[in-house]
């Protein structure tokens, strides 16, 4: 029987200062080059918008700016960017600032990110749940957590439609265009949601759709559909819809690919973790059941499996396993956990990590069979301006430099408590997922 868990009472990001992120890098500094290196510090700005504003005000092409990762707008963050321009852009611009750090040998990319240091204030804590939170802290320190993508990755997910790019891989570019253009995203204003629904409801009647259109992409796409007399639902007009889908902003298209890829990874990892027998097959064939104890939590994109107890052999293997996301790959099928000479135990753990990746691939194949999409379709480039690309992702994460402060009175929530916590995570790992794992409400927990 499936055991579902909720969460202990807690709140994050009640103010930007509650969630601090510091990017850690190993980019190589040099005495002089054409790439100026900066620290970008921002509060209540997302990375792309801040860089776009700097680009416009300095009258420097956006193509000259490079960064490693997008940092949360609901936070206070520090990260590194490079600008291929001799002008020193240092300054405080209200909400964001640039500080020159010298020069970099190369432009900043995700490859130069070592990880991120998080300093978080957790609020709205109940006094009666202190022991449970402390237990969750020790579980997080000892066990770690599955490296799922968190909800922030799935802003384009629609509760009815799901992921618009599923339609693209099902050879239905019209639906992919329609739902990418018109699906509301989290935090969108009611007026915008109402407008998108109106266009959606009269889809195919391009004259009527244009009466509701307001944004530049909406008008451009609908005018072209009107001009070319595209017929909704017509198989003969697939090329038109595919061409117009490719005209949407590359950033938006890339997010569509990434959201679908990330969801398939999450579902596959959850299936792997809840299939304890698969793991015992290579871990300890003759050992009894109970090597993995887990609970399920519900998310907007599906259930996720969270182990709360793991056999040491399984933990040692899964913590080192890095597997490929769905899509065209470069290199081998798995990555070694420790290159160079290895002792017998290290070699055995590496083999088990490779076995884990093969099991994960099996789970991905099961997912695609359910979705009725041939796996080879994900190896094709369907658009010109954006495409699916694979990379290695760890299955598991154990935070480093994990520290927790004392419980104190929460000045923002009367009668509640707060505490601080800090840790370092590898790039691409979600701190919010670590917090979910730590704050699981388990049966019988006091």
C-alpha positions as CSV (number, residue, x, y, z in Angstrom):
1,X,0.0,0.0,0.0
2,X,1.4,3.4,-1.0
3,X,2.3,5.6,2.0
4,X,1.7,9.3,1.3
5,X,3.4,12.1,3.3
6,X,2.6,15.7,3.8
7,X,4.9,18.5,5.0
8,X,5.6,20.0,8.4
9,X,4.6,23.7,8.7
10,X,7.2,26.0,7.1
11,X,7.5,28.9,4.7
12,X,10.4,30.0,2.4
13,X,11.0,33.3,0.6
14,X,8.7,35.4,2.6
15,X,11.1,38.2,1.8
16,X,14.0,38.1,-0.7
17,X,16.6,38.3,2.1
18,X,15.3,35.0,3.4
19,X,16.8,33.1,0.5
20,X,20.4,33.9,-0.4
21,X,22.3,32.2,-3.2
22,X,26.0,32.6,-3.9
23,X,27.3,31.0,-7.1
24,X,30.7,29.2,-6.7
25,X,32.9,29.1,-9.8
26,X,36.2,27.9,-11.0
27,X,36.4,30.2,-14.0
28,X,40.0,31.1,-14.7
29,X,41.0,34.8,-14.1
30,X,43.7,36.4,-16.2
31,X,45.5,39.8,-16.2
32,X,43.9,40.9,-19.3
33,X,41.5,39.6,-22.0
34,X,38.5,40.8,-24.0
35,X,36.1,39.2,-21.4
36,X,35.5,41.4,-18.3
37,X,34.4,39.4,-15.3
38,X,31.7,40.7,-13.0
39,X,29.8,39.7,-9.9
40,X,26.1,40.4,-10.5
41,X,24.2,40.8,-7.2
42,X,20.5,41.2,-7.5
43,X,17.3,41.2,-5.4
44,X,13.8,40.6,-6.8
45,X,15.2,40.4,-10.4
46,X,15.7,37.4,-12.5
47,X,19.0,36.9,-14.2
48,X,17.8,37.4,-17.8
49,X,15.9,40.6,-17.1
50,X,18.8,42.2,-15.2
51,X,21.2,41.4,-18.0
52,X,18.8,42.7,-20.6
53,X,18.4,46.0,-18.7
54,X,22.2,46.4,-18.4
55,X,22.6,45.6,-22.1
56,X,20.1,48.3,-23.1
57,X,21.4,51.0,-20.8
58,X,25.0,50.4,-21.8
59,X,24.1,50.0,-25.4
60,X,26.1,46.8,-25.7
61,X,24.7,43.8,-27.7
62,X,23.1,41.1,-25.5
63,X,25.3,38.6,-27.4
64,X,28.3,40.0,-25.6
65,X,26.9,38.9,-22.2
66,X,27.4,35.4,-20.8
67,X,26.3,33.8,-17.6
68,X,26.3,30.3,-16.1
69,X,22.9,29.9,-14.5
70,X,19.5,31.7,-14.0
71,X,19.0,32.7,-10.4
72,X,15.7,33.0,-8.6
73,X,14.1,36.4,-8.7
74,X,12.5,35.8,-5.3
75,X,15.9,35.8,-3.6
76,X,19.1,37.7,-3.0
77,X,21.7,36.2,-5.3
78,X,25.3,36.6,-6.4
79,X,26.6,35.1,-9.6
80,X,29.3,35.6,-12.2
81,X,28.9,37.0,-15.7
82,X,31.3,38.1,-18.4
83,X,30.9,40.9,-20.9
84,X,32.9,41.0,-24.1
85,X,33.5,44.7,-24.0
86,X,36.3,47.0,-22.6
87,X,33.9,49.4,-20.8
88,X,33.7,48.9,-17.0
89,X,30.0,48.5,-16.2
90,X,30.4,48.5,-12.4
91,X,27.6,50.2,-10.5
92,X,24.6,50.0,-8.3
93,X,21.4,50.2,-10.3
94,X,18.7,49.6,-7.6
95,X,17.7,46.0,-7.3
96,X,20.9,44.8,-9.0
97,X,24.6,45.8,-9.1
98,X,27.7,44.9,-11.0
99,X,31.2,44.7,-9.5
100,X,34.2,44.3,-11.7
101,X,36.5,41.4,-10.7
102,X,39.1,41.6,-13.5
103,X,39.2,39.5,-16.6
104,X,38.3,35.9,-17.5
105,X,40.1,33.7,-20.0
106,X,36.8,32.6,-21.5
107,X,33.2,33.6,-21.4
108,X,31.2,32.4,-18.4
109,X,29.1,29.2,-19.1
110,X,27.4,26.6,-16.9
111,X,30.5,24.5,-17.1
112,X,32.3,26.9,-14.8
113,X,29.8,26.6,-12.0
114,X,31.1,24.4,-9.1
115,X,27.9,24.7,-7.2
116,X,25.8,27.2,-5.2
117,X,25.9,28.1,-1.5
118,X,22.5,28.7,0.0
119,X,21.7,30.6,3.2
120,X,18.0,30.3,4.0
121,X,15.7,31.6,6.7
122,X,12.8,29.1,7.3
123,X,9.7,30.7,8.8
124,X,6.3,29.9,10.2
125,X,7.5,26.9,12.2
126,X,5.4,25.4,14.9
127,X,7.0,24.9,18.3
128,X,5.5,21.4,18.6
129,X,7.3,20.3,15.4
130,X,10.8,21.3,16.5
131,X,11.8,17.7,17.1
132,X,10.5,16.5,13.8
133,X,12.4,19.3,12.0
134,X,15.6,18.4,13.9
135,X,15.1,14.7,12.9
136,X,14.6,15.8,9.3
137,X,17.9,17.8,9.5
138,X,19.8,14.7,10.6
139,X,18.1,12.6,7.9
140,X,19.1,15.2,5.3
141,X,22.7,15.2,6.5
142,X,23.0,11.4,6.7
143,X,20.9,10.4,3.7
144,X,20.5,13.3,1.4
145,X,17.6,13.5,-1.1
146,X,16.6,12.4,-4.7
147,X,17.7,15.0,-7.2
148,X,14.3,15.8,-8.7
149,X,13.6,18.9,-10.7
150,X,11.3,21.1,-8.6
151,X,8.1,23.0,-9.5
152,X,10.1,26.0,-10.7
153,X,11.1,24.0,-13.7
154,X,7.5,23.4,-14.7
155,X,6.0,26.8,-15.1
156,X,4.6,25.8,-18.6
157,X,2.8,22.8,-17.2
158,X,-1.0,22.9,-17.7
159,X,-3.2,20.9,-15.3
160,X,-5.4,19.7,-18.2
161,X,-3.1,19.7,-21.3
162,X,0.1,18.8,-19.4
163,X,3.2,19.7,-21.4
164,X,2.6,21.4,-24.8
165,X,5.8,19.8,-26.3
166,X,4.3,16.4,-25.9
167,X,2.2,17.3,-28.8
168,X,5.2,18.2,-30.9
169,X,6.7,14.7,-30.4
170,X,3.3,13.2,-31.2
171,X,3.5,14.9,-34.6
172,X,1.0,17.6,-33.7
173,X,2.8,20.9,-34.1
174,X,-0.5,22.8,-34.1
175,X,-1.4,21.8,-30.6
176,X,2.2,22.5,-29.5
177,X,1.9,26.0,-31.0
178,X,-1.5,26.6,-29.5
179,X,-0.7,25.6,-26.0
180,X,2.8,27.1,-25.9
181,X,1.3,30.5,-27.1
182,X,-1.8,30.4,-24.9
183,X,-1.2,28.4,-21.8
184,X,-1.2,30.6,-18.7
185,X,1.9,30.5,-16.5
186,X,2.2,30.8,-12.7
187,X,1.7,34.3,-11.4
188,X,0.1,35.6,-14.6
189,X,-2.5,38.3,-14.1
190,X,-6.2,37.4,-14.4
191,X,-6.7,39.7,-17.4
192,X,-4.0,37.9,-19.3
193,X,-5.4,34.5,-18.4
194,X,-8.9,35.6,-19.6
195,X,-7.4,36.9,-22.9
196,X,-5.6,33.7,-23.6
197,X,-8.7,31.6,-22.9
198,X,-10.7,33.8,-25.3
199,X,-8.2,33.2,-28.1
200,X,-8.0,29.5,-27.2
201,X,-11.8,29.2,-27.4
202,X,-12.1,30.7,-30.9
203,X,-8.9,29.0,-32.3
204,X,-9.3,28.6,-36.0
205,X,-11.3,31.7,-36.5
206,X,-8.3,33.9,-37.0
207,X,-10.2,37.2,-37.4
208,X,-11.9,36.7,-34.0
209,X,-8.7,35.6,-32.4
210,X,-7.0,38.8,-33.5
211,X,-9.7,40.9,-31.8
212,X,-8.4,39.5,-28.4
213,X,-4.7,39.4,-29.2
214,X,-2.5,42.0,-27.3
215,X,1.1,40.8,-27.2
216,X,3.5,41.0,-30.1
217,X,3.9,37.2,-30.4
218,X,0.2,36.6,-30.3
219,X,-0.5,39.2,-33.1
220,X,2.4,38.1,-35.2
221,X,1.5,34.4,-35.1
222,X,-2.3,34.9,-35.6
223,X,-1.8,37.4,-38.4
224,X,0.4,34.9,-40.2
225,X,-2.2,32.1,-39.7
226,X,-4.8,34.4,-41.1
227,X,-2.6,35.4,-44.1
228,X,-1.8,31.8,-45.0
229,X,-5.4,30.7,-44.4
230,X,-4.3,27.9,-42.1
231,X,-7.1,25.5,-41.2
232,X,-7.3,24.3,-37.6
233,X,-6.9,20.5,-37.4
234,X,-5.7,20.1,-40.9
235,X,-2.9,17.6,-41.4
236,X,-2.0,19.4,-44.7
237,X,-1.0,22.5,-42.7
238,X,1.4,20.9,-40.2
239,X,4.4,22.6,-41.9
240,X,2.8,26.0,-41.3
241,X,2.2,25.4,-37.6
242,X,5.7,24.0,-37.2
243,X,7.3,27.0,-38.9
244,X,5.3,29.4,-36.7
245,X,6.2,27.5,-33.6
246,X,9.8,28.0,-34.5
247,X,9.2,31.8,-34.6
248,X,8.4,32.0,-30.9
249,X,11.3,33.3,-28.6
250,X,14.1,30.7,-28.4
251,X,14.1,31.1,-24.6
252,X,10.4,30.0,-24.4
253,X,11.0,27.1,-26.8
254,X,14.0,25.9,-24.8
255,X,11.9,26.0,-21.6
256,X,9.3,23.8,-23.3
257,X,11.9,21.2,-24.3
258,X,13.5,21.4,-20.8
259,X,10.2,21.0,-18.9
260,X,9.3,17.9,-20.8
261,X,12.8,16.4,-20.5
262,X,12.8,17.2,-16.7
263,X,9.4,15.7,-16.1
264,X,10.4,12.4,-17.8
265,X,13.5,12.3,-15.6
266,X,11.4,12.9,-12.5
267,X,8.9,10.2,-13.3
268,X,11.7,7.8,-14.3
269,X,13.6,8.4,-11.0
270,X,10.5,8.0,-8.9
271,X,9.7,4.7,-10.7
272,X,13.3,3.5,-10.1
273,X,13.2,4.4,-6.4
274,X,9.8,2.8,-5.7
275,X,10.9,-0.4,-7.5
276,X,13.0,-1.6,-4.6
277,X,13.3,-5.1,-6.0
278,X,15.2,-3.8,-9.0
279,X,17.8,-2.3,-6.7
280,X,18.1,-5.3,-4.5
281,X,18.8,-7.5,-7.6
282,X,22.3,-5.9,-8.0
283,X,22.8,-4.7,-4.4
284,X,22.3,-7.8,-2.3
285,X,20.5,-10.6,-4.2
286,X,19.9,-12.8,-1.1
287,X,19.1,-10.1,1.4
288,X,15.5,-9.7,2.7
289,X,13.1,-6.9,1.8
290,X,13.2,-3.5,3.5
291,X,16.5,-2.1,2.0
292,X,14.5,1.0,1.0
293,X,11.8,2.6,3.0
294,X,10.0,5.5,1.3
295,X,7.0,7.8,1.2
296,X,5.2,9.5,-1.7
297,X,4.4,13.1,-2.0
298,X,2.0,14.7,-4.4
299,X,3.1,17.4,-6.8
300,X,1.4,19.3,-9.6
301,X,3.1,17.1,-12.2
302,X,2.8,13.7,-10.4
303,X,3.8,11.7,-7.4
304,X,7.4,11.7,-6.2
305,X,9.1,8.9,-4.2
306,X,11.2,10.0,-1.2
307,X,13.3,7.3,0.5
308,X,13.5,7.9,4.3
309,X,15.8,4.9,4.9
310,X,18.3,3.4,2.5
311,X,20.7,0.4,2.7
312,X,24.3,1.6,2.9
313,X,25.3,-0.2,-0.3
314,X,22.4,1.3,-2.3
315,X,23.2,4.8,-0.8
316,X,26.9,4.5,-1.7
317,X,26.0,3.6,-5.3
318,X,23.1,6.0,-5.9
319,X,25.0,9.0,-4.5
320,X,27.7,8.6,-7.1
321,X,25.4,7.8,-10.1
322,X,25.1,10.3,-12.9
323,X,22.8,9.4,-15.7
324,X,21.9,11.0,-19.0
325,X,18.7,12.9,-19.5
326,X,16.5,12.0,-22.4
327,X,17.8,13.4,-25.7
328,X,20.8,13.2,-28.0
329,X,23.9,12.2,-26.0
330,X,27.6,13.0,-26.3
331,X,30.1,10.5,-24.8
332,X,29.3,7.3,-23.1
333,X,26.2,5.9,-21.4
334,X,27.3,6.7,-17.8
335,X,30.0,8.7,-16.1
336,X,32.6,7.1,-13.8
337,X,32.4,8.2,-10.2
338,X,36.2,8.2,-9.8
339,X,38.5,8.3,-12.8
340,X,42.0,6.8,-12.6
341,X,43.1,3.8,-10.6
342,X,40.4,2.3,-8.3
343,X,40.4,-0.3,-5.7
344,X,38.0,-3.3,-5.9
345,X,35.3,-1.7,-3.8
346,X,35.3,1.6,-5.9
347,X,35.2,-0.5,-9.1
348,X,32.2,-2.4,-7.7
349,X,30.4,0.8,-6.8
350,X,31.0,2.3,-10.2
351,X,29.5,-0.8,-11.8
352,X,26.5,-0.6,-9.6
353,X,26.1,3.1,-10.6
354,X,26.2,2.1,-14.2
355,X,23.5,-0.6,-13.5
356,X,21.4,2.1,-11.9
357,X,21.6,4.2,-15.1
358,X,20.5,1.2,-17.1
359,X,17.5,0.7,-14.8
360,X,16.7,4.4,-15.2
361,X,16.8,4.1,-19.0
362,X,14.4,1.2,-18.7
363,X,12.0,3.4,-16.7
364,X,12.3,6.1,-19.3
365,X,11.4,3.6,-22.0
366,X,8.4,2.6,-20.0
367,X,7.3,6.2,-19.8
368,X,7.7,6.7,-23.5
369,X,5.7,3.6,-24.2
370,X,2.9,4.9,-22.0
371,X,3.1,8.3,-23.8
372,X,3.1,6.4,-27.2
373,X,6.1,8.2,-28.4
374,X,9.0,6.3,-30.1
375,X,12.2,7.0,-28.2
376,X,14.1,7.6,-31.5
377,X,11.9,10.7,-32.1
378,X,13.8,12.4,-29.3
379,X,17.0,12.1,-31.2
380,X,15.7,14.3,-34.1
381,X,15.9,18.1,-34.3
382,X,12.3,19.3,-34.7
383,X,12.9,23.0,-34.6
384,X,15.8,25.2,-35.8
385,X,15.8,27.8,-33.0
386,X,15.7,25.4,-30.1
387,X,16.3,21.8,-29.5
388,X,16.5,19.0,-26.9
389,X,19.9,18.2,-25.6
390,X,21.0,15.7,-23.0
391,X,23.5,16.1,-20.2
392,X,24.5,14.1,-17.2
393,X,22.5,14.6,-14.0
394,X,23.2,13.1,-10.6
395,X,20.4,10.9,-9.2
396,X,21.1,11.8,-5.6
397,X,22.5,14.7,-3.6
398,X,23.9,15.0,-0.1
399,X,24.4,18.6,0.9
400,X,27.9,19.8,1.9
401,X,28.7,22.3,4.7
402,X,25.3,21.7,6.2
403,X,24.6,23.9,9.2
404,X,21.5,24.7,11.1
405,X,20.9,27.6,13.5
406,X,18.8,27.8,16.7
407,X,15.0,28.3,16.7
408,X,14.0,31.9,17.3
409,X,10.8,34.0,17.4
410,X,9.5,34.7,13.9
411,X,8.9,38.5,13.6
412,X,6.8,38.1,10.5
413,X,4.5,35.4,11.9
414,X,3.1,35.9,15.3
415,X,3.4,33.0,17.7
416,X,5.6,31.1,15.2
417,X,9.3,30.3,15.1
418,X,12.1,30.6,12.5
419,X,15.5,29.1,12.0
420,X,18.4,29.5,9.6
421,X,20.1,26.8,7.5
422,X,23.0,26.9,5.1
423,X,24.5,24.3,2.7
424,X,26.3,23.9,-0.7
425,X,24.7,22.0,-3.6
426,X,26.1,21.1,-7.0
427,X,24.8,23.1,-9.9
428,X,21.4,22.3,-11.1
429,X,20.2,20.9,-7.7
430,X,17.2,22.5,-6.1
431,X,17.5,23.9,-2.6
432,X,13.7,23.8,-2.3
433,X,13.8,20.0,-2.9
434,X,16.3,19.7,0.0
435,X,13.8,21.6,2.2
436,X,10.9,19.4,1.1
437,X,12.9,16.3,2.0
438,X,13.8,17.7,5.4
439,X,10.3,18.8,6.2
440,X,8.4,15.5,5.4
441,X,5.6,14.8,7.8
442,X,6.1,11.1,8.6
443,X,3.5,8.9,10.4
444,X,4.3,8.4,14.0
445,X,6.6,11.4,14.0
446,X,6.6,13.6,17.1
